């Protein structure tokens, strides 16, 4: 079975008795965005233009329950942990997204970076309180492109209650 989402740990730039420094974003040579250095095989070398800090207050909080039609997404777990549920989608003859495979679950904890390709519905459910993630996007999240518009960034798809 092909993996819907790919979880990996960015390499440490420095590690000593005080702790670790991980440079998980580096500015591009042209200065127009950021890239994730040393991505594993199967993960695109995208350029990112927006970084969002997202916090969850309680264990069991759910975010996402959506998919991105034409953009990849990366999520770095800063603190806490969550379970990510995902499923590959395809468009049916009426233009609606439908499941195209089995749901998969991965456990994500602080220090993990998760790559989600386009057309993968995903939902995050925290497994401990005060979970914090950083969402890294290759295109800005514009309110008018949420759940519609001429080029939607994000479309709803409920996976988790």
HUMO-V789078 format. One line per field, one symbol per residue. ss: DSSP state (a for helix, b for strand, c for the rest). psi: psi as a letter, one per 40 degrees, with the letter a starting at -180 (. if undefined). burial: 1 if it has 16 or more other ideal C-beta (glycine too) atoms within 10 Angstrom, else 0. Layout:
ss: ???
psi: ???
burial: ???
This chain:
ss: ccccbbbbbccccbbbccbbbccccbbccccccbbccccccccccccbcbbbbbbccccccbbbbbbcccccbbbbbbbcbbbbbbbbbbbcccccbbbccccbbbbbbccbbbbbcccbbbbbbbcccccbbbbbbcccccaaabcccccccbbbccccc
psi: hhhdihhihiihdihaedaihhgehhiideeeaiihifiihehigihiehhhhhihdiheihibfaihdeiiihhhhdiaiihhhihiiihaeeeihiifaiiihihhiheihhhhiifhhiihhieiifhhihhhieiihhdeehfaadghdhiihhdh.
burial: 00011110010000000000010110000000010100100010010100000001000001111111001111111001010111111000000010000001010100011111101111111100001011111110000010000001111010110
